Amino acid sequence: MLAALLAQVITNLIRVGLELALANKDLTEAEYRSRLAAVVLTKRHQMTDEEIMAEVRAEMEE
């Protein structure tokens, strides 16, 4: 549980960093999307199937 929470915090920090880099024109839109996709895929690789499905459901509700 704690590991999952820590992984979420780290993922959110990376997303914020990428968004700041995009806003500062340090990244192109394509680079931003590519790096964000890599972060999400890496995170999901470390998750169980149940955690992935719960996250997908939460994203669909937003």
C-alpha positions as CSV (number, residue, x, y, z in Angstrom):
1,M,0.0,0.0,0.0
2,L,2.7,2.4,1.0
3,A,4.8,1.5,-2.1
4,A,1.8,2.2,-4.3
5,L,1.2,5.6,-2.7
6,L,4.9,6.5,-3.1
7,A,4.8,5.4,-6.8
8,Q,1.8,7.7,-7.3
9,V,3.6,10.6,-5.7
10,I,6.7,10.1,-7.8
11,T,4.6,9.8,-10.9
12,N,2.8,13.0,-10.1
13,L,6.1,14.8,-9.5
14,I,7.4,13.7,-12.8
15,R,4.2,14.8,-14.6
16,V,4.5,18.2,-13.0
17,G,8.1,18.5,-14.1
18,L,7.2,17.5,-17.6
19,E,4.3,20.1,-17.7
20,L,6.7,22.8,-16.4
21,A,9.2,21.9,-19.1
22,L,6.5,22.0,-21.7
23,A,5.3,25.4,-20.4
24,N,8.8,26.8,-20.5
25,K,9.2,25.6,-24.1
26,D,12.0,23.2,-23.0
27,L,10.0,20.3,-24.5
28,T,8.0,20.1,-27.7
29,E,4.4,18.7,-27.4
30,A,5.6,15.4,-29.0
31,E,8.5,15.1,-26.5
32,Y,6.1,15.8,-23.6
33,R,3.7,13.1,-24.8
34,S,6.4,10.6,-25.4
35,R,8.0,11.1,-22.0
36,L,4.7,11.0,-20.2
37,A,3.7,7.8,-22.0
38,A,7.0,6.3,-20.8
39,V,6.3,7.2,-17.2
40,V,2.8,5.8,-17.3
41,L,3.9,2.6,-19.0
42,T,6.7,2.1,-16.5
43,K,4.3,2.7,-13.6
44,R,1.8,0.3,-15.0
45,H,4.5,-2.3,-15.5
46,Q,5.0,-2.3,-11.7
47,M,1.3,-2.5,-10.9
48,T,-1.0,-5.5,-10.4
49,D,-3.8,-6.1,-12.9
50,E,-6.3,-5.0,-10.2
51,E,-4.5,-1.7,-9.6
52,I,-4.4,-1.0,-13.3
53,M,-8.1,-1.6,-13.7
54,A,-8.9,0.6,-10.7
55,E,-6.8,3.4,-12.2
56,V,-8.5,3.0,-15.7
57,R,-11.9,3.1,-14.1
58,A,-10.9,6.3,-12.1
59,E,-9.6,7.9,-15.3
60,M,-12.8,7.1,-17.2
61,E,-14.9,8.7,-14.4
62,E,-13.0,12.0,-14.6
